[in-house]
Amino acid sequence: MEISVELTLTPLQSNFEEHIIRFIKKLRTSEFTVLENPLSTQVYGEYDKVMPFLTEEIKNAFGEMDHVLVYMKLVKSNRSDYEPNF
């Protein structure tokens, strides 16, 4: 099953930029389609591959910071080619 995941990593500390950049770079090196915008990063791919990857990368990010939030939205379908038609 294909999924779309929207992620926002929010470190609750003053040196937040380096952590966000490191997290996004790890996502970019994956086998998945990764799209970015100023507010979030989207990852698209097969559920059984995406979720273990994200679990590991989120765990790694949590290990690097004392206080951090991750907002995640999941959609059951690959929406990487979505274009508004209005």
RACOR-V408569 format. One record per pair of residues at least 12 apart in sequence whose C-alpha atoms are under 10 Angstrom apart, sorted by the first residue. I is the first residue (numbers start at 1). J is the second residue. Records with the same first field share a line. If there is no record, write none. Layout:
I = J / J
This chain:
1 = 45 / 46 / 47 / 48 / 76 / 77 / 78
2 = 44 / 45 / 46 / 47 / 48 / 49 / 50 / 75 / 76 / 77 / 78 / 79
3 = 43 / 44 / 45 / 46 / 47 / 48 / 50 / 51 / 74 / 75 / 76 / 77 / 78 / 79 / 80
4 = 33 / 34 / 42 / 43 / 44 / 45 / 46 / 47 / 50 / 73 / 74 / 75 / 76 / 77 / 78 / 79 / 80
5 = 34 / 41 / 42 / 43 / 44 / 45 / 47 / 50 / 51 / 54 / 72 / 73 / 74 / 75 / 76 / 77 / 78 / 79 / 80
6 = 34 / 35 / 36 / 39 / 40 / 41 / 42 / 43 / 44 / 71 / 72 / 73 / 74 / 75
7 = 24 / 36 / 39 / 40 / 41 / 42 / 43 / 54 / 70 / 71 / 72 / 73 / 74
8 = 20 / 24 / 38 / 39 / 40 / 41 / 42 / 69 / 70 / 71 / 72 / 73
9 = 21 / 23 / 24 / 39 / 40 / 41 / 58 / 61 / 62 / 68 / 69 / 70 / 71 / 72
10 = 67 / 68 / 69 / 70 / 71
11 = 61 / 62 / 64 / 65 / 66 / 67 / 68 / 69 / 70
12 = 65 / 66 / 67 / 68 / 69
13 = 65 / 66 / 67 / 68
15 = 65
16 = 65 / 68
19 = 61 / 62 / 64 / 65 / 68
20 = 61
22 = 61
23 = 57 / 58 / 60 / 61
24 = 36 / 40 / 41 / 57
26 = 54 / 57
27 = 41 / 42 / 43 / 53 / 54 / 57
28 = 41 / 43
30 = 43 / 50 / 53 / 54
31 = 43 / 44 / 45 / 49 / 50 / 53
32 = 44 / 45 / 46 / 49 / 50 / 53
33 = 45 / 78 / 80
34 = 80
35 = 80
40 = 71 / 72
41 = 72
42 = 72 / 73 / 74 / 79 / 80
43 = 74 / 78 / 79 / 80
44 = 74 / 75 / 77 / 78 / 79 / 80
45 = 77 / 78 / 79 / 80
46 = 76 / 77 / 78
47 = 74 / 76 / 77 / 78
58 = 70
